[in-house]
Amino acid sequence: MIGRLLAAVFGLFIMTALVLALLLCSLPLFKRIEFDAVCHHYARVMDQSGGLSQTAAAALVAELETRHFTVLQVQAPERASFGQTMLLTVKAACPGQRIRADLGMEEATWQFTCAIQLDCRVYTTETVP
């Protein structure tokens, strides 16, 4: 009876440790999906306006910071001519935790990079006075 109880408690402990390890291993994947979603949204903004304005770049940084990312670099052209290739590059870091081999927790920092290349499809005409 006591042997079964000890085996059940030990099995429950192992199952809990495995579930926790699996959850912590999947957190970078979820953060990556979140990071890519924000970057692709602003790539659409850049595609629609023919470049990424300073206010849109600042909004991109602000949105990533509200999602607990530390933005390291944002590069995008403010204005592009029709047919020109535009490149949006965003680099960010995110703090997190991971399990060590001895089942202890340690701080970790995940680095994310997103590079999206688009052709400018906005045709603008400038009027000369």
C-alpha positions as CSV (number, residue, x, y, z in Angstrom):
1,M,0.0,0.0,0.0
2,I,2.7,2.5,1.0
3,G,4.8,1.3,-2.0
4,R,2.0,2.2,-4.4
5,L,1.5,5.6,-2.7
6,L,5.2,6.4,-3.0
7,A,5.2,5.3,-6.7
8,A,2.1,7.4,-7.4
9,V,3.6,10.5,-5.7
10,F,6.9,10.0,-7.5
11,G,5.1,9.5,-10.9
12,L,3.1,12.6,-10.3
13,F,6.3,14.6,-9.5
14,I,7.9,13.4,-12.7
15,M,4.8,14.2,-14.8
16,T,4.7,17.7,-13.3
17,A,8.3,18.3,-14.1
18,L,7.9,17.1,-17.6
19,V,4.8,19.2,-18.2
20,L,6.6,22.3,-16.8
21,A,9.7,21.6,-19.0
22,L,7.5,21.2,-22.1
23,L,5.6,24.5,-21.3
24,L,8.9,26.4,-20.8
25,C,10.3,25.0,-24.0
26,S,7.3,26.1,-25.9
27,L,7.3,29.7,-24.6
28,P,10.0,30.9,-27.1
29,L,7.8,29.6,-29.9
30,F,4.8,31.5,-28.7
31,K,6.9,34.7,-28.3
32,R,8.3,34.2,-31.8
33,I,4.8,34.0,-33.2
34,E,3.8,37.1,-31.3
35,F,6.9,39.0,-32.6
36,D,6.3,37.9,-36.2
37,A,2.7,38.9,-36.1
38,V,3.6,42.5,-35.0
39,C,6.3,42.8,-37.6
40,H,4.1,41.5,-40.4
41,H,1.4,44.0,-39.4
42,Y,3.9,46.9,-39.8
43,A,5.2,45.4,-43.1
44,R,1.6,45.7,-44.4
45,V,1.6,49.3,-43.2
46,M,4.9,49.9,-45.0
47,D,3.5,48.2,-48.2
48,Q,0.3,50.3,-48.2
49,S,2.1,53.6,-47.7
50,G,5.2,53.0,-49.7
51,G,7.5,53.2,-46.7
52,L,7.5,53.2,-42.9
53,S,7.1,56.7,-41.5
54,Q,8.8,57.8,-38.2
55,T,5.4,57.7,-36.4
56,A,4.8,54.1,-37.7
57,A,8.3,53.0,-36.6
58,A,7.7,54.5,-33.2
59,A,4.4,52.8,-33.0
60,L,6.1,49.5,-33.9
61,V,8.6,50.0,-31.1
62,A,5.9,50.9,-28.6
63,E,3.8,47.9,-29.5
64,L,6.7,45.5,-29.1
65,E,7.7,47.1,-25.8
66,T,4.1,46.7,-24.4
67,R,4.6,43.0,-25.2
68,H,7.8,42.9,-23.1
69,F,10.3,43.0,-26.0
70,T,13.4,45.1,-25.9
71,V,13.8,46.6,-29.4
72,L,17.4,46.6,-30.5
73,Q,17.1,47.8,-34.1
74,V,14.4,48.9,-36.6
75,Q,15.4,49.6,-40.2
76,A,13.0,50.5,-42.9
77,P,12.9,53.2,-45.7
78,E,10.7,56.1,-45.0
79,R,9.8,56.6,-48.6
80,A,10.4,54.4,-51.6
81,S,9.7,54.9,-55.3
82,F,7.6,52.6,-57.4
83,G,9.3,49.2,-58.0
84,Q,12.0,49.8,-55.5
85,T,12.7,47.0,-53.0
86,M,11.9,47.9,-49.4
87,L,13.4,45.9,-46.5
88,L,12.0,46.0,-42.9
89,T,14.5,44.6,-40.4
90,V,13.5,44.4,-36.7
91,K,15.8,43.0,-34.0
92,A,14.5,42.5,-30.5
93,A,15.2,40.6,-27.3
94,C,12.8,39.1,-24.7
95,P,13.6,38.0,-21.2
96,G,12.4,34.6,-20.0
97,Q,13.3,31.5,-18.0
98,R,14.4,28.0,-18.7
99,I,15.0,24.8,-16.8
100,R,18.5,23.7,-16.0
101,A,19.6,20.1,-16.0
102,D,19.2,20.0,-12.2
103,L,15.6,21.1,-12.6
104,G,16.4,24.6,-11.3
105,M,15.2,27.8,-13.0
106,E,17.6,30.3,-14.7
107,E,17.1,33.6,-16.5
108,A,17.4,33.5,-20.3
109,T,17.2,36.1,-23.0
110,W,15.8,35.2,-26.4
111,Q,16.9,37.1,-29.5
112,F,14.5,37.6,-32.4
113,T,15.1,38.9,-35.9
114,C,12.5,39.6,-38.6
115,A,13.5,40.7,-42.1
116,I,10.7,41.3,-44.6
117,Q,11.4,42.3,-48.2
118,L,8.8,44.0,-50.3
119,D,8.5,45.7,-53.6
120,C,7.0,49.2,-53.5
121,R,3.6,49.2,-55.2
122,V,2.7,52.7,-54.4
123,Y,2.9,55.1,-57.3
124,T,3.0,58.7,-56.3
125,T,3.2,61.8,-58.5
126,E,4.6,64.9,-57.2
127,T,3.1,68.1,-58.5
128,V,5.6,70.9,-59.4
129,P,4.3,74.4,-58.7
